[in-house]
């Protein structure tokens, strides 16, 4: 038993059930991230959830919430699918980690990935997170081409580890950690002309893009953009890395978003829902040719490794996730329900000026809010609350949806004025209708100023509760 002092106590797993919200808040503030706690409290998101199943989670009081966020795309199959736990039981007697060996289940998973990914993508490397998949893809591009440069898109998001952060297009996340990796250069998303200029001007190993920018506010590129990027990469000898960590596995209405334009990347990154929402696993997949160019020599076989990457339990869950994707036709369901959802939201945008734009594909949808005008409460707070309401109006709406209607949503990281709609792909039409009806009630008779003021009042309450 550890040596405890003062008010400290030793916790056991069973305490998770008995822990009160107040105790949980105290522990989180003391031992994890006090400022993030304040952010959650500011918009009324400080809750203790104790159960999850399918489309729903429940808090300690027994209230049910519809999950419209899906762990930023990690819950394509819903919460706690029993098939995933059954898969882990099937292989529970296998060694989970045994480095000096060939992974049995990982090998099966890699073979299946080669079957469902586009083109000649065949060789997989397994890691534990999307950022790790991006790191591996960047390293492969450099070693395979012998070139240093990487081009990425402004407003992109590829992760927060150092390499992935170096190709994430938001200064707010990059600046505190400068200098980042050399040779990285950003271009506007959708701008083919400037991309070609950059490809001409330097030795570029790869261009890395999201088929749809998720954290950038669900930005859908112009038709034909990915096709043209692929052609430019081929022309100038650069590889195309597509980050499908958020858009893959059925999210946008096809198994992979790049299939919309029949584009085959040189390296494809996967993560999030590959682990079924219960295990951390990610991968990049590439061709035999590119793999051999990078790691095809005996002395290079162990240049890039991952201790937990492709472990038996995670690989078993990933195999099951792929099977569910196909058996339940989740991509087709995402396309059908996403088209319906998008249409209903776009109709709503015509009705309420507070909605600036609704965009997306499949069940990856962004709702962007117009910026509210300054109101009298701005003067009373030295501009602080008006700035807060302008930048985080989407958060205040998300707070209302959570508190009043039991709907979990959140804003996108690179554009805090956009609410993301990213539910599990098992969502039913009746649940979509409930969301639409709830949003109607939020916006009915509430203009921009009203929503901003309501949000500001919530913020003041949150600040006063600190």
N, C-alpha and C positions, 0 to 999 in steps of 0.2 A: 504494500500500500504506500502511495506517495506521502511525503511529509507535507501536511497542510497547515497553513497559518491563517489567523484571523477568521474571516467569514467564508473562507474557501471550503468547498466540499468536493468529494469525489463522486462522479456521476456514473451510472450504469445505464445500459440500453433501455431498460424498462422505464427509466425516468422520462423518456421521450413522450410517453403517453400521459404522465401526470403533470408535466411541466406546464405552468400557466403562461398566458400570453405575456404577462408582466415579467415573469422570470426569463422567458425566452428573449424578450426585448433587452433585458439587462445583460444576459450572456452574450448576445450578438453585439451589443455596443462595446462590451468590455474586451471581447476576445476575437472579434472578426472585423467589422467595418462600421465604426460609429457614424461616419458621414453618410454612408449609403443608407444606414438606418434612418437618419434624419430625412433623407430624400424620400424614402418609402413612407415615412410618417407624414410628410408634407402633403402628400396627395391621398392619404388614407389607405395605403397598401400594407400597413403593418398588421398582419394577421397570422394566426397559427393554423395551418392546414394539416389535417390528420388522416385524410383518406383520399384516394384517387382511383377512378375507374372510367375507362372509355373517354367520353367527352367532358367528364365532370370531376371536380374536386370538392371536398367538404371541409369546413372549418371546425374548430373545437365545439362550437355551439350547434353543430349539425346542419348549418346552412349550406346549400348546394350552389356551386358556381359553374357556369358554362365556360370552358377554357377556349377562348378565341385566339390565344397567343401561341399555344403549342410549343412552349419552351424554345421560341425563336426558330421553329422548324424541326425540332428534335422529336416531336410527338406525332409524326405522320400517322402512326397506327393506333393512337390513343394511349391513355394511361394504363399501365400495369396489365398489358395483355397477357393472359395466362399462358399463351403459346410460348412466350419468351422464357418464362420460368420453367415450363416443361422441357424446353430445349436445353436449358442448363442442367436439369436433372438427368437428361439422357446421357450427358457426357461428364457427369460429376465424378466418375472414377478415373477419367483420363488425367494425366498430369496437366495442370493448367499452365505452368511456366516450366519450360525445359529447353534452355537456350541451345545446347549442343545436340540438336535433333531437328527433324523436319516436322513442322506443325501439321498434324493430321487434318484437323478441322479447318485450319487456315488454308490448307491446300485445296480443300473442297470449295471453300468460299471463293478463293481466287479463280478457280475454274468456272464457277457460276457467274462471277462478275464479268469474266471474259465473254460469256454467252449473252449477257443482257446489255453490255455497254456498246456504243456504236463503233462501226469500222473495225479496225484491226487492233484495238486496245486489248492487251492480253496479259501484261505482267503487272502485278499489284505489289505495293508495299503498304504494310499496315502499321498504323500508329494509334494514338488515343484521342486525338482531337482534330478538329478542322484546321486549326493553326499549325499543328504538326504536319498534316498532309500538305499544306502550303509550303512549309519549310522544306520538306522533302522534294516537292516539285521544283522549287527554285534551285535547289542544289543540283538536282538531276539536269535541269536545263543548262546550267553553267558547265557541268562536267561533260555533258554530252556534246555541247557545241564548242566548248573552249572559248566562249565569249563572256564578257562580264556584265553587259547591260541588261536591265529588265525594264520594260515599259508597263505601267499600270494606269488605271483610270482615276481621275479626280472623283471624289465622293464615294470611292469604293470602300469595301471592308473585307479584309482577308484574315484578320486575327490580330492579337496584341503581343505575341512573342516578337523578338527583335526583327527577325527576317520578315515575318508576315506583316508586322507593323510598318516596315520600310516600304511596303507596297499597298498600304492602307491609306486612302486618299482623304484624310482629315487631319489638319494641322493640330487641332486640339489634342489628339492622341499622340501625335508624333513629336511635337516640340519639346516636351519635358525630357525626352530620352535622346535628343540629338547629341552628337551626330549618329545617324542611322547608317545602314549599310550603303556603301558607295555604289554608284552605277545605276541607281534607281531614278526613273523619271516619269512624271505624270503627264497625261494628256486628257483633254475633256472626253468624257464618255459620249460616244456617238460621233466623234469628229474624225473622219477618215483622212481628211487632208493633212491635218497636223500629225496624225499617226504616221503617215507615209514620210513626211519630212523627217520625223525623228528616226524612223527605220533607216532612211538613207544616210543620216548624219553620223551614226555611231554603230559600234559592234554590239548588236542586240542578241542576247541569248533567247529571250522569250518575251511575249506579250501575255500578261495575265489579266483576265477579265471575269466578271460575273455575267452570265447570260441575261440576268435581270438584277439590277443593284438592289439588294434587300435593305441593308441598313442605310443606304442612300435615300430612302424614302420610296422604295418600290419604283425604281425608274426602269421603264421598259425601253430598250433601244429602238431606233428606227428600223423598219423592215429591211432585211438584207444586210444589216450591219455586221453580224457575226460572219456571214458568208464572205463579205468583202475583207474583213480583218484576216480571216483564214487565207484568202488569196494573197494579201499583202505579206503576211508572214512567210508564205511559201516563196514569194518573189524575192524577198530579201534575206532568206535563210534563217529566220527566227522561228522558234517553236511557239505554238499557241497553247497556253494553259487556261483551261476553263474551270473556274471555281464553282462547282455545283453542290457545295456543302449545304446550302440552304434551298437551292432550286431543284435538286435531284430527288430521285425516288418518288416520282409522281406528283410532286408539289404543284407544278405549273400546267398539268394536263397531259404531259407525256412523261415517260419514265425519266428522261433527262431533258432539261430545257433546250439544249442545243439541237435536239431532234426536230424542233419546230422548223428549223431551216436546213435540216439534214447536214449540219456541220459536225465534223469529227475532229475533236481537238487532238493535239499531240500528247497532252497530259491532262487527265481529268481528275479533279479532287472531289472526294466524297467524305461525308461525316454526318454529324447530327443524327438523323433518323436511321442511319445504317445500324445503330445500336438499339433501335426499337424503343428508345427512351428509358432503357434500364441498364445499359452497359456502355462505357466509353469505347468507341472504336471509330477509326477513320482510315482512309486509304487514298493513295493516288494510283492511277492506272495508266500505263503507257504501252507503246508498241515494242515489239521485240527489237526493232532497229534502234530505237532511242535508248532502250535499256542497255543493249549491248554496247552502244557508243559510250555510255556512262559507266557501267559497271560490268562490262563483258570480259574483263581481264581477271585472272585468278587473284592478283594482288589487290583488286578493288572490291572483292566480294563483301567485305565487312566495313566499307567506308561509311555507310549510313545504316544505323541499326536503331532498334527501339526495344527496351526491356519488356514492356508489357504489350507491345504491338502484336496483334494477331493471337493473343492468348486464347486458349480453348473456349472458355465461357463466352467471351465477347464474340468470337468467330461463330459460335453456335447460334447466338442471338442474331447476328447479321445474316446468316444463312436463312433463318426463319423469317426475318424481315423481308428479304427478297422474295421468298415464297409467298408471303402474305400479299405483297405488292402485286404479284401476278395473279394469284388465285382470286383475290377480291377485286381485281380490276380497279385499283385505287387511282391510277392515273386517269382512267376514263371518268370515274366518279368525280375527281377533282375538276376535270374539264367541264362536265355538265353542271355541277353545283356551283363552280366558280363563275361560269357564264351567267347563271341565274343571279348569284349574289352580286356580281359586278353590275348587272343591269339594274337591279333594285336600288343599289347605292347611287348609281349615276342618275337615276330618276329623282332620287332624294336631293342630289346636288343641284338639280335644276330648280328645286323648290326652296332650298335654304341657302342664302348668300354666305352663311358661315362656312359652307363647304366650298373650298377653292377648286379642288379637282379630286376625282376618284380614278384610280388606274391600277393595272395589274394584269395577271394572267393566271388562270386556274384558281387555286386557293392561296395565292400570294397577292394580297390586295392592300393598297395604301389609300388612306383617306387624308387628304391635306386640307388644313384649315387656313382660312384667310386671317391676316393679322388684324387684331382689333384696334380701333382708334383709341387714342389716349382719352381717359375720362378723369373726372374730378379727383378720384382716389389716387391718381398718379402724383398730383401735387402734394398730397398729404404724406406720401412715402418717399419723396425725393426721386421719383421715377423707378424705384426698385420693383414695386409690384406690377407696374405697367410692363416693364421689361420682362418680368417673370411670366405675365399672362401672354405676352406676344410670343415668347420663345417656347412656352410650355402649355399653351392652350389645349393641345391634344392630350396632355397628361391630366388636366383638370376634367376633360370630358371622360377620359378613361376612369378617373376616380369616381365620377357620377355613375358610370356604367357598372362599376364594381359595387359601390355602396347601395345604389338604389335598385339595380336590376340583376345583380349577381353574375356579371359578365366580366371575364378577365381579358384585358387588352393592355397594350403599352405602345409607346412611341418608338420610332426607329432611331438608332443611335446617332446617325449622321444628320438626321433631320428631325428634331424634336417636335416639329409642328405637324408630323404625319403619324396617324394611328395605323398600326399594321393589323391586318386581318390574316391570321395564319393558323387556322384551327387544325386539329387532326383531320385527316382526309376521310374519316368515317362520319363526318358531320351529316346530319339529316336535313332535308328541306324544311321541316317544321322548326328546327333550331335556327336555321337561317332567318325564317320569318319572325321568330322571336327577337332576334338581334335587330332586324329592321324596325319592328314595332317599338323596341326600346329606344333606338336612336331617334325615331320620330317623336317620341315623348320628350327626349332630351332637348331637341331642337324646336319643338312647337312653342311658338310665342317667345323664343329666346334669340335675340340678335347677338351680334359679336360682343357688344359692350356688356350685355347681360351675362353671357357665358364667361367673359373675362372677369367680371366683377364677382361672380359666384366662385370662380377659381381662386381669385385673390383672397376672398374671405376664407376659403378653405386653407389657403397658404398661411394666412395670419393665425388661424387656429392651430395649424401645425407648428408654426414657429413659437407660439405661446406655450405649447405643450412640451417644449424641449426641457 
